[in-house]
Amino acid sequence: MTDPIFGELISKYTRAQAVEDGLQFDVTDDPGAKVYKTAVYVTAALHAELKRGQGKDAETYSARLWDVCYLLATFARDRSDGGRECDVKVGRRRLHVRGECGPVDIDDPRPAITLGFPSDF
């Protein structure tokens, strides 16, 4: 792959490799991600936070994921600047999360949402 400005591509790291390496998780088929009509991925750090239990009445991973997806989608729709970050209450914790929309992968231009903490991007 040759770019007219930057020249020959030296290397690439694909989303598929990030999923294989455990740096991102494909949650597209999880009921909690059905807020979006595109592919949805979460970073490893957010994935770990969503998996943390909250005692005997813990919410499920899907319920926590739904909260993150829903609030980010609502926040992005309601803000003139696109609102890519917001605070989400998950159990007793308040998480500051970020959502980004981009291609599924370097060779797949379909849209995908990536959710994580601002430091993950």
N, CA, C and O atoms as CSV, one atom per row, in Angstrom:
chain,resi,resn,atom,element,x,y,z
A,1,MET,N,N,0.841,-1.167,0.000
A,1,MET,CA,C,0.000,0.000,0.000
A,1,MET,C,C,0.895,1.242,0.000
A,1,MET,O,O,1.692,1.430,0.920
A,2,THR,N,N,0.771,2.077,-1.010
A,2,THR,CA,C,1.581,3.272,-1.128
A,2,THR,C,C,0.702,4.504,-1.038
A,2,THR,O,O,-0.287,4.623,-1.762
A,3,ASP,N,N,1.060,5.423,-0.149
A,3,ASP,CA,C,0.351,6.682,0.009
A,3,ASP,C,C,1.106,7.742,-0.787
A,3,ASP,O,O,2.333,7.794,-0.712
A,4,PRO,N,N,0.407,8.592,-1.552
A,4,PRO,CA,C,1.114,9.579,-2.367
A,4,PRO,C,C,1.910,10.594,-1.549
A,4,PRO,O,O,2.868,11.174,-2.060
A,5,ILE,N,N,1.538,10.819,-0.303
A,5,ILE,CA,C,2.257,11.782,0.539
A,5,ILE,C,C,3.310,11.099,1.405
A,5,ILE,O,O,4.450,11.557,1.477
A,6,PHE,N,N,2.933,10.010,2.058
A,6,PHE,CA,C,3.810,9.371,3.032
A,6,PHE,C,C,4.623,8.217,2.470
A,6,PHE,O,O,5.572,7.770,3.114
A,7,GLY,N,N,4.283,7.726,1.298
A,7,GLY,CA,C,5.041,6.641,0.680
A,7,GLY,C,C,4.566,5.264,1.100
A,7,GLY,O,O,3.397,5.068,1.429
A,8,GLU,N,N,5.489,4.312,1.083
A,8,GLU,CA,C,5.195,2.902,1.360
A,8,GLU,C,C,4.840,2.691,2.838
A,8,GLU,O,O,5.502,3.224,3.730
A,9,LEU,N,N,3.795,1.912,3.076
A,9,LEU,CA,C,3.384,1.569,4.432
A,9,LEU,C,C,4.411,0.629,5.043
A,9,LEU,O,O,4.742,-0.399,4.451
A,10,ILE,N,N,4.913,0.970,6.213
A,10,ILE,CA,C,5.934,0.150,6.874
A,10,ILE,C,C,5.296,-1.021,7.601
A,10,ILE,O,O,5.747,-2.159,7.468
A,11,SER,N,N,4.246,-0.745,8.369
A,11,SER,CA,C,3.522,-1.809,9.062
A,11,SER,C,C,2.133,-1.317,9.406
A,11,SER,O,O,1.869,-0.115,9.381
A,12,LYS,N,N,1.243,-2.244,9.726
A,12,LYS,CA,C,-0.099,-1.873,10.154
A,12,LYS,C,C,-0.525,-2.796,11.283
A,12,LYS,O,O,-0.144,-3.965,11.334
A,13,TYR,N,N,-1.317,-2.247,12.180
A,13,TYR,CA,C,-1.869,-3.007,13.288
A,13,TYR,C,C,-3.374,-2.914,13.148
A,13,TYR,O,O,-3.949,-1.835,13.292
A,14,THR,N,N,-4.004,-4.017,12.873
A,14,THR,CA,C,-5.429,-4.012,12.576
A,14,THR,C,C,-6.270,-4.211,13.831
A,14,THR,O,O,-5.774,-4.651,14.868
A,15,ARG,N,N,-7.540,-3.882,13.716
A,15,ARG,CA,C,-8.459,-4.116,14.829
A,15,ARG,C,C,-8.550,-5.616,15.113
A,15,ARG,O,O,-8.644,-6.027,16.270
A,16,ALA,N,N,-8.523,-6.424,14.067
A,16,ALA,CA,C,-8.566,-7.876,14.257
A,16,ALA,C,C,-7.392,-8.332,15.120
A,16,ALA,O,O,-7.547,-9.214,15.964
A,17,GLN,N,N,-6.225,-7.736,14.912
A,17,GLN,CA,C,-5.069,-8.085,15.743
A,17,GLN,C,C,-5.273,-7.605,17.182
A,17,GLN,O,O,-4.903,-8.299,18.129
A,18,ALA,N,N,-5.864,-6.413,17.345
A,18,ALA,CA,C,-6.131,-5.895,18.691
A,18,ALA,C,C,-7.102,-6.803,19.438
A,18,ALA,O,O,-6.942,-7.030,20.637
A,19,VAL,N,N,-8.110,-7.324,18.735
A,19,VAL,CA,C,-9.064,-8.259,19.349
A,19,VAL,C,C,-8.340,-9.554,19.710
A,19,VAL,O,O,-8.523,-10.089,20.803
A,20,GLU,N,N,-7.527,-10.050,18.797
A,20,GLU,CA,C,-6.773,-11.282,19.043
A,20,GLU,C,C,-5.810,-11.118,20.216
A,20,GLU,O,O,-5.607,-12.056,20.987
A,21,ASP,N,N,-5.218,-9.934,20.357
A,21,ASP,CA,C,-4.266,-9.663,21.439
A,21,ASP,C,C,-4.941,-9.321,22.765
A,21,ASP,O,O,-4.265,-9.168,23.782
A,22,GLY,N,N,-6.271,-9.201,22.762
A,22,GLY,CA,C,-6.990,-8.890,23.993
A,22,GLY,C,C,-6.996,-7.414,24.347
A,22,GLY,O,O,-7.308,-7.060,25.484
A,23,LEU,N,N,-6.658,-6.536,23.396
A,23,LEU,CA,C,-6.660,-5.102,23.657
A,23,LEU,C,C,-8.028,-4.475,23.386
A,23,LEU,O,O,-8.340,-3.403,23.903
A,24,GLN,N,N,-8.835,-5.151,22.576
A,24,GLN,CA,C,-10.204,-4.738,22.319
A,24,GLN,C,C,-11.082,-5.978,22.303
A,24,GLN,O,O,-10.617,-7.088,22.043
A,25,PHE,N,N,-12.367,-5.765,22.588
A,25,PHE,CA,C,-13.333,-6.858,22.594
A,25,PHE,C,C,-14.493,-6.491,21.688
A,25,PHE,O,O,-15.028,-5.385,21.766
A,26,ASP,N,N,-14.879,-7.426,20.826
A,26,ASP,CA,C,-16.012,-7.227,19.931
A,26,ASP,C,C,-17.276,-7.574,20.710
A,26,ASP,O,O,-17.504,-8.733,21.056
A,27,VAL,N,N,-18.091,-6.565,20.980
A,27,VAL,CA,C,-19.325,-6.771,21.750
A,27,VAL,C,C,-20.560,-6.514,20.890
A,27,VAL,O,O,-21.655,-6.312,21.415
A,28,THR,N,N,-20.383,-6.522,19.589
A,28,THR,CA,C,-21.464,-6.225,18.651
A,28,THR,C,C,-22.702,-7.078,18.906
A,28,THR,O,O,-23.821,-6.571,18.837
A,29,ASP,N,N,-22.523,-8.359,19.199
A,29,ASP,CA,C,-23.654,-9.265,19.383
A,29,ASP,C,C,-24.205,-9.278,20.806
A,29,ASP,O,O,-25.199,-9.955,21.071
A,30,ASP,N,N,-23.583,-8.548,21.721
A,30,ASP,CA,C,-24.077,-8.475,23.086
A,30,ASP,C,C,-25.351,-7.618,23.102
A,30,ASP,O,O,-25.386,-6.563,22.469
A,31,PRO,N,N,-26.390,-8.053,23.812
A,31,PRO,CA,C,-27.628,-7.261,23.866
A,31,PRO,C,C,-27.406,-5.830,24.349
A,31,PRO,O,O,-28.162,-4.933,23.976
A,32,GLY,N,N,-26.399,-5.606,25.159
A,32,GLY,CA,C,-26.117,-4.270,25.668
A,32,GLY,C,C,-25.635,-3.300,24.613
A,32,GLY,O,O,-25.705,-2.087,24.808
A,33,ALA,N,N,-25.145,-3.815,23.496
A,33,ALA,CA,C,-24.621,-2.959,22.426
A,33,ALA,C,C,-25.655,-2.662,21.354
A,33,ALA,O,O,-25.341,-1.989,20.372
A,34,LYS,N,N,-26.867,-3.140,21.515
A,34,LYS,CA,C,-27.882,-2.988,20.480
A,34,LYS,C,C,-28.408,-1.563,20.342
A,34,LYS,O,O,-29.278,-1.298,19.511
A,35,VAL,N,N,-27.881,-0.642,21.157
A,35,VAL,CA,C,-28.195,0.773,20.990
A,35,VAL,C,C,-27.707,1.223,19.608
A,35,VAL,O,O,-28.339,2.053,18.955
A,36,TYR,N,N,-26.587,0.668,19.181
A,36,TYR,CA,C,-25.981,1.032,17.903
A,36,TYR,C,C,-26.324,0.000,16.835
A,36,TYR,O,O,-26.509,-1.181,17.130
A,37,LYS,N,N,-26.406,0.457,15.602
A,37,LYS,CA,C,-26.695,-0.440,14.482
A,37,LYS,C,C,-25.420,-0.770,13.716
A,37,LYS,O,O,-25.480,-1.204,12.565
A,38,THR,N,N,-24.282,-0.570,14.341
A,38,THR,CA,C,-22.986,-0.841,13.727
A,38,THR,C,C,-22.208,-1.798,14.627
A,38,THR,O,O,-22.680,-2.199,15.691
A,39,ALA,N,N,-21.031,-2.145,14.187
A,39,ALA,CA,C,-20.139,-2.955,15.024
A,39,ALA,C,C,-19.732,-2.133,16.249
A,39,ALA,O,O,-19.557,-0.918,16.155
A,40,VAL,N,N,-19.582,-2.802,17.402
A,40,VAL,CA,C,-19.205,-2.120,18.638
A,40,VAL,C,C,-18.051,-2.882,19.286
A,40,VAL,O,O,-18.091,-4.105,19.425
A,41,TYR,N,N,-17.026,-2.129,19.677
A,41,TYR,CA,C,-15.851,-2.685,20.346
A,41,TYR,C,C,-15.614,-1.911,21.625
A,41,TYR,O,O,-15.875,-0.709,21.685
A,42,VAL,N,N,-15.119,-2.591,22.649
A,42,VAL,CA,C,-14.712,-1.916,23.882
A,42,VAL,C,C,-13.243,-2.202,24.127
A,42,VAL,O,O,-12.729,-3.261,23.768
A,43,THR,N,N,-12.579,-1.238,24.744
A,43,THR,CA,C,-11.170,-1.425,25.067
A,43,THR,C,C,-11.044,-2.394,26.242
A,43,THR,O,O,-12.008,-2.628,26.970
A,44,ALA,N,N,-9.867,-2.944,26.415
A,44,ALA,CA,C,-9.635,-3.913,27.492
A,44,ALA,C,C,-9.889,-3.293,28.863
A,44,ALA,O,O,-10.423,-3.958,29.751
A,45,ALA,N,N,-9.513,-2.032,29.043
A,45,ALA,CA,C,-9.700,-1.382,30.339
A,45,ALA,C,C,-11.178,-1.214,30.676
A,45,ALA,O,O,-11.587,-1.487,31.804
A,46,LEU,N,N,-11.982,-0.769,29.716
A,46,LEU,CA,C,-13.417,-0.629,29.964
A,46,LEU,C,C,-14.065,-1.993,30.137
A,46,LEU,O,O,-14.940,-2.164,30.986
A,47,HIS,N,N,-13.643,-2.956,29.343
A,47,HIS,CA,C,-14.163,-4.321,29.462
A,47,HIS,C,C,-13.963,-4.849,30.887
A,47,HIS,O,O,-14.873,-5.442,31.468
A,48,ALA,N,N,-12.774,-4.631,31.442
A,48,ALA,CA,C,-12.483,-5.094,32.806
A,48,ALA,C,C,-13.377,-4.393,33.829
A,48,ALA,O,O,-13.842,-5.024,34.778
A,49,GLU,N,N,-13.619,-3.103,33.643
A,49,GLU,CA,C,-14.488,-2.367,34.573
A,49,GLU,C,C,-15.932,-2.843,34.487
A,49,GLU,O,O,-16.623,-2.941,35.502
A,50,LEU,N,N,-16.384,-3.139,33.275
A,50,LEU,CA,C,-17.762,-3.606,33.118
A,50,LEU,C,C,-17.961,-5.008,33.685
A,50,LEU,O,O,-19.077,-5.380,34.047
A,51,LYS,N,N,-16.888,-5.782,33.764
A,51,LYS,CA,C,-16.972,-7.149,34.307
A,51,LYS,C,C,-16.924,-7.183,35.822
A,51,LYS,O,O,-17.326,-8.176,36.428
A,52,ARG,N,N,-16.436,-6.112,36.448
A,52,ARG,CA,C,-16.315,-6.096,37.910
A,52,ARG,C,C,-17.670,-6.261,38.571
A,52,ARG,O,O,-18.638,-5.609,38.180
A,53,GLY,N,N,-17.746,-7.131,39.573
A,53,GLY,CA,C,-18.993,-7.381,40.294
A,53,GLY,C,C,-19.277,-6.305,41.317
A,53,GLY,O,O,-18.374,-5.591,41.753
A,54,GLN,N,N,-20.521,-6.195,41.692
A,54,GLN,CA,C,-20.950,-5.213,42.682
A,54,GLN,C,C,-21.730,-5.887,43.806
A,54,GLN,O,O,-22.753,-5.358,44.241
A,55,GLY,N,N,-21.275,-7.036,44.282
A,55,GLY,CA,C,-21.989,-7.715,45.350
A,55,GLY,C,C,-23.003,-8.706,44.812
A,55,GLY,O,O,-22.997,-9.034,43.625
A,56,LYS,N,N,-23.872,-9.179,45.688
A,56,LYS,CA,C,-24.789,-10.247,45.301
A,56,LYS,C,C,-25.842,-9.813,44.284
A,56,LYS,O,O,-26.352,-10.649,43.539
A,57,ASP,N,N,-26.177,-8.525,44.238
A,57,ASP,CA,C,-27.172,-8.039,43.290
A,57,ASP,C,C,-26.522,-7.333,42.111
A,57,ASP,O,O,-27.058,-6.350,41.598
A,58,ALA,N,N,-25.389,-7.822,41.687
A,58,ALA,CA,C,-24.630,-7.179,40.607
A,58,ALA,C,C,-25.430,-7.140,39.310
A,58,ALA,O,O,-26.127,-8.091,38.955
A,59,GLU,N,N,-25.308,-6.015,38.618
A,59,GLU,CA,C,-25.891,-5.924,37.285
A,59,GLU,C,C,-25.095,-6.850,36.375
A,59,GLU,O,O,-23.962,-7.219,36.684
A,60,THR,N,N,-25.678,-7.207,35.290
A,60,THR,CA,C,-24.958,-8.043,34.336
A,60,THR,C,C,-24.049,-7.175,33.470
A,60,THR,O,O,-24.205,-5.956,33.400
A,61,TYR,N,N,-23.108,-7.827,32.821
A,61,TYR,CA,C,-22.212,-7.136,31.892
A,61,TYR,C,C,-23.044,-6.423,30.828
A,61,TYR,O,O,-22.770,-5.269,30.499
A,62,SER,N,N,-24.051,-7.098,30.292
A,62,SER,CA,C,-24.884,-6.510,29.237
A,62,SER,C,C,-25.606,-5.262,29.721
A,62,SER,O,O,-25.728,-4.292,28.974
A,63,ALA,N,N,-26.085,-5.274,30.955
A,63,ALA,CA,C,-26.788,-4.102,31.502
A,63,ALA,C,C,-25.828,-2.930,31.653
A,63,ALA,O,O,-26.188,-1.791,31.354
A,64,ARG,N,N,-24.615,-3.199,32.112
A,64,ARG,CA,C,-23.625,-2.129,32.246
A,64,ARG,C,C,-23.221,-1.588,30.882
A,64,ARG,O,O,-23.075,-0.379,30.703
A,65,LEU,N,N,-23.041,-2.494,29.917
A,65,LEU,CA,C,-22.685,-2.086,28.558
A,65,LEU,C,C,-23.807,-1.242,27.961
A,65,LEU,O,O,-23.541,-0.243,27.294
A,66,TRP,N,N,-25.050,-1.631,28.194
A,66,TRP,CA,C,-26.193,-0.867,27.702
A,66,TRP,C,C,-26.148,0.561,28.254
A,66,TRP,O,O,-26.361,1.524,27.517
A,67,ASP,N,N,-25.868,0.691,29.563
A,67,ASP,CA,C,-25.800,2.024,30.171
A,67,ASP,C,C,-24.766,2.890,29.468
A,67,ASP,O,O,-25.037,4.045,29.141
A,68,VAL,N,N,-23.587,2.337,29.237
A,68,VAL,CA,C,-22.515,3.084,28.577
A,68,VAL,C,C,-22.929,3.460,27.158
A,68,VAL,O,O,-22.802,4.618,26.761
A,69,CYS,N,N,-23.416,2.501,26.403
A,69,CYS,CA,C,-23.818,2.754,25.012
A,69,CYS,C,C,-24.944,3.775,24.937
A,69,CYS,O,O,-24.880,4.717,24.148
A,70,TYR,N,N,-25.958,3.593,25.743
A,70,TYR,CA,C,-27.123,4.474,25.693
A,70,TYR,C,C,-26.760,5.905,26.056
A,70,TYR,O,O,-27.138,6.842,25.354
A,71,LEU,N,N,-26.025,6.077,27.156
A,71,LEU,CA,C,-25.677,7.432,27.584
A,71,LEU,C,C,-24.754,8.122,26.591
A,71,LEU,O,O,-24.921,9.310,26.314
A,72,LEU,N,N,-23.790,7.399,26.058
A,72,LEU,CA,C,-22.914,8.013,25.060
A,72,LEU,C,C,-23.682,8.385,23.801
A,72,LEU,O,O,-23.462,9.459,23.241
A,73,ALA,N,N,-24.573,7.521,23.350
A,73,ALA,CA,C,-25.365,7.815,22.149
A,73,ALA,C,C,-26.270,9.029,22.387
A,73,ALA,O,O,-26.379,9.899,21.523
A,74,THR,N,N,-26.910,9.088,23.541
A,74,THR,CA,C,-27.788,10.203,23.874
A,74,THR,C,C,-26.985,11.493,24.007
A,74,THR,O,O,-27.393,12.538,23.500
A,75,PHE,N,N,-25.858,11.417,24.681
A,75,PHE,CA,C,-25.009,12.585,24.895
A,75,PHE,C,C,-24.494,13.123,23.562
A,75,PHE,O,O,-24.484,14.335,23.342
A,76,ALA,N,N,-24.068,12.227,22.675
A,76,ALA,CA,C,-23.549,12.637,21.365
A,76,ALA,C,C,-24.644,13.302,20.535
A,76,ALA,O,O,-24.386,14.279,19.832
A,77,ARG,N,N,-25.858,12.778,20.616
A,77,ARG,CA,C,-26.971,13.326,19.845
A,77,ARG,C,C,-27.382,14.705,20.354
A,77,ARG,O,O,-27.753,15.573,19.563
A,78,ASP,N,N,-27.318,14.911,21.671
A,78,ASP,CA,C,-27.811,16.138,22.278
A,78,ASP,C,C,-26.799,17.276,22.330
A,78,ASP,O,O,-27.172,18.416,22.606
A,79,ARG,N,N,-25.533,16.990,22.072
A,79,ARG,CA,C,-24.499,18.023,22.172
A,79,ARG,C,C,-24.099,18.520,20.797
A,79,ARG,O,O,-23.959,17.730,19.864
A,80,SER,N,N,-23.916,19.815,20.670
A,80,SER,CA,C,-23.534,20.390,19.378
A,80,SER,C,C,-22.097,20.028,18.997
A,80,SER,O,O,-21.758,20.027,17.814
A,81,ASP,N,N,-21.248,19.721,19.987
A,81,ASP,CA,C,-19.846,19.377,19.691
A,81,ASP,C,C,-19.651,17.880,19.466
A,81,ASP,O,O,-18.512,17.424,19.364
A,82,GLY,N,N,-20.713,17.119,19.387
A,82,GLY,CA,C,-20.602,15.682,19.155
A,82,GLY,C,C,-20.535,14.874,20.428
A,82,GLY,O,O,-20.770,13.666,20.396
A,83,GLY,N,N,-20.220,15.501,21.550
A,83,GLY,CA,C,-20.244,14.858,22.862
A,83,GLY,C,C,-19.665,13.460,22.904
A,83,GLY,O,O,-20.393,12.504,23.171
A,84,ARG,N,N,-18.379,13.316,22.648
A,84,ARG,CA,C,-17.786,11.986,22.593
A,84,ARG,C,C,-17.403,11.433,23.953
A,84,ARG,O,O,-16.980,10.281,24.047
A,85,GLU,N,N,-17.541,12.232,25.020
A,85,GLU,CA,C,-17.202,11.763,26.369
A,85,GLU,C,C,-18.336,12.097,27.323
A,85,GLU,O,O,-19.008,13.119,27.182
A,86,CYS,N,N,-18.537,11.215,28.299
A,86,CYS,CA,C,-19.517,11.497,29.347
A,86,CYS,C,C,-19.220,10.619,30.560
A,86,CYS,O,O,-18.422,9.684,30.491
A,87,ASP,N,N,-19.874,10.941,31.660
A,87,ASP,CA,C,-19.771,10.143,32.878
A,87,ASP,C,C,-20.940,9.175,32.927
A,87,ASP,O,O,-22.077,9.539,32.628
A,88,VAL,N,N,-20.646,7.940,33.308
A,88,VAL,CA,C,-21.665,6.900,33.408
A,88,VAL,C,C,-21.543,6.261,34.780
A,88,VAL,O,O,-20.451,5.878,35.198
A,89,LYS,N,N,-22.666,6.146,35.483
A,89,LYS,CA,C,-22.661,5.469,36.776
A,89,LYS,C,C,-22.824,3.975,36.525
A,89,LYS,O,O,-23.821,3.537,35.950
A,90,VAL,N,N,-21.851,3.209,36.955
A,90,VAL,CA,C,-21.865,1.749,36.808
A,90,VAL,C,C,-21.740,1.174,38.215
A,90,VAL,O,O,-20.674,1.230,38.828
A,91,GLY,N,N,-22.841,0.621,38.718
A,91,GLY,CA,C,-22.830,0.158,40.099
A,91,GLY,C,C,-22.628,1.354,41.011
A,91,GLY,O,O,-23.387,2.320,40.949
A,92,ARG,N,N,-21.616,1.296,41.852
A,92,ARG,CA,C,-21.310,2.414,42.751
A,92,ARG,C,C,-20.217,3.321,42.196
A,92,ARG,O,O,-19.834,4.302,42.832
A,93,ARG,N,N,-19.726,2.994,41.029
A,93,ARG,CA,C,-18.622,3.769,40.442
A,93,ARG,C,C,-19.133,4.709,39.368
A,93,ARG,O,O,-20.141,4.444,38.713
A,94,ARG,N,N,-18.427,5.801,39.201
A,94,ARG,CA,C,-18.709,6.737,38.115
A,94,ARG,C,C,-17.525,6.661,37.166
A,94,ARG,O,O,-16.388,6.937,37.547
A,95,LEU,N,N,-17.809,6.280,35.919
A,95,LEU,CA,C,-16.761,6.115,34.920
A,95,LEU,C,C,-16.848,7.231,33.886
A,95,LEU,O,O,-17.935,7.555,33.408
A,96,HIS,N,N,-15.718,7.810,33.545
A,96,HIS,CA,C,-15.651,8.811,32.479
A,96,HIS,C,C,-15.248,8.063,31.216
A,96,HIS,O,O,-14.109,7.611,31.099
A,97,VAL,N,N,-16.173,7.929,30.271
A,97,VAL,CA,C,-15.940,7.108,29.085
A,97,VAL,C,C,-15.967,7.948,27.819
A,97,VAL,O,O,-16.498,9.059,27.791
A,98,ARG,N,N,-15.383,7.386,26.782
A,98,ARG,CA,C,-15.294,8.041,25.475
A,98,ARG,C,C,-15.772,7.077,24.405
A,98,ARG,O,O,-15.562,5.868,24.508
A,99,GLY,N,N,-16.406,7.607,23.392
A,99,GLY,CA,C,-16.820,6.822,22.243
A,99,GLY,C,C,-16.263,7.440,20.977
A,99,GLY,O,O,-16.270,8.661,20.821
A,100,GLU,N,N,-15.791,6.618,20.089
A,100,GLU,CA,C,-15.258,7.070,18.802
A,100,GLU,C,C,-15.898,6.255,17.695
A,100,GLU,O,O,-16.130,5.056,17.853
A,101,CYS,N,N,-16.181,6.896,16.586
A,101,CYS,CA,C,-16.687,6.199,15.415
A,101,CYS,C,C,-15.613,6.231,14.343
A,101,CYS,O,O,-15.029,7.277,14.058
A,102,GLY,N,N,-15.362,5.076,13.757
A,102,GLY,CA,C,-14.356,4.964,12.700
A,102,GLY,C,C,-14.609,3.689,11.923
A,102,GLY,O,O,-15.623,3.022,12.129
A,103,PRO,N,N,-13.699,3.348,11.035
A,103,PRO,CA,C,-13.889,2.120,10.259
A,103,PRO,C,C,-13.707,0.874,11.121
A,103,PRO,O,O,-13.007,0.903,12.133
A,104,VAL,N,N,-14.343,-0.217,10.706
A,104,VAL,CA,C,-14.181,-1.491,11.406
A,104,VAL,C,C,-12.706,-1.867,11.439
A,104,VAL,O,O,-12.187,-2.285,12.474
A,105,ASP,N,N,-12.039,-1.716,10.307
A,105,ASP,CA,C,-10.612,-2.055,10.227
A,105,ASP,C,C,-9.981,-1.307,9.064
A,105,ASP,O,O,-10.685,-0.662,8.287
A,106,ILE,N,N,-8.698,-1.386,8.940
A,106,ILE,CA,C,-7.971,-0.657,7.904
A,106,ILE,C,C,-8.441,-1.030,6.497
A,106,ILE,O,O,-8.404,-0.198,5.591
A,107,ASP,N,N,-8.873,-2.253,6.314
A,107,ASP,CA,C,-9.344,-2.717,5.016
A,107,ASP,C,C,-10.870,-2.863,4.950
A,107,ASP,O,O,-11.400,-3.362,3.957
A,108,ASP,N,N,-11.578,-2.429,6.001
A,108,ASP,CA,C,-13.035,-2.559,6.065
A,108,ASP,C,C,-13.624,-1.208,6.478
A,108,ASP,O,O,-13.621,-0.876,7.663
A,109,PRO,N,N,-14.125,-0.429,5.526
A,109,PRO,CA,C,-14.571,0.929,5.831
A,109,PRO,C,C,-15.935,1.042,6.518
A,109,PRO,O,O,-16.372,2.152,6.821
A,110,ARG,N,N,-16.617,-0.079,6.769
A,110,ARG,CA,C,-17.909,0.010,7.460
A,110,ARG,C,C,-17.712,0.689,8.817
A,110,ARG,O,O,-16.660,0.527,9.435
A,111,PRO,N,N,-18.717,1.456,9.294
A,111,PRO,CA,C,-18.559,2.165,10.563
A,111,PRO,C,C,-18.571,1.223,11.765
A,111,PRO,O,O,-19.249,0.195,11.775
A,112,ALA,N,N,-17.797,1.611,12.771
A,112,ALA,CA,C,-17.762,0.876,14.036
A,112,ALA,C,C,-17.608,1.884,15.176
A,112,ALA,O,O,-16.970,2.926,15.021
A,113,ILE,N,N,-18.193,1.560,16.297
A,113,ILE,CA,C,-18.068,2.381,17.504
A,113,ILE,C,C,-17.047,1.708,18.411
A,113,ILE,O,O,-17.108,0.500,18.636
A,114,THR,N,N,-16.117,2.489,18.926
A,114,THR,CA,C,-15.156,1.995,19.909
A,114,THR,C,C,-15.393,2.758,21.200
A,114,THR,O,O,-15.410,3.989,21.205
A,115,LEU,N,N,-15.577,2.024,22.302
A,115,LEU,CA,C,-15.842,2.612,23.612
A,115,LEU,C,C,-14.676,2.316,24.529
A,115,LEU,O,O,-14.116,1.220,24.499
A,116,GLY,N,N,-14.308,3.290,25.343
A,116,GLY,CA,C,-13.219,3.088,26.291
A,116,GLY,C,C,-13.048,4.327,27.159
A,116,GLY,O,O,-13.899,5.217,27.167
A,117,PHE,N,N,-11.959,4.373,27.875
A,117,PHE,CA,C,-11.605,5.540,28.670
A,117,PHE,C,C,-10.806,6.495,27.789
A,117,PHE,O,O,-10.138,6.044,26.859
A,118,PRO,N,N,-10.856,7.806,28.054
A,118,PRO,CA,C,-10.093,8.734,27.209
A,118,PRO,C,C,-8.615,8.364,27.067
A,118,PRO,O,O,-8.024,8.590,26.010
A,119,SER,N,N,-8.021,7.810,28.097
A,119,SER,CA,C,-6.610,7.432,28.041
A,119,SER,C,C,-6.356,6.221,27.126
A,119,SER,O,O,-5.205,5.926,26.803
A,120,ASP,N,N,-7.407,5.528,26.713
A,120,ASP,CA,C,-7.266,4.361,25.834
A,120,ASP,C,C,-7.093,4.751,24.371
A,120,ASP,O,O,-6.707,3.917,23.553
A,121,PHE,N,N,-7.372,6.002,24.033
A,121,PHE,CA,C,-7.361,6.414,22.632
A,121,PHE,C,C,-6.095,7.162,22.266
A,121,PHE,O,O,-5.934,7.577,21.118
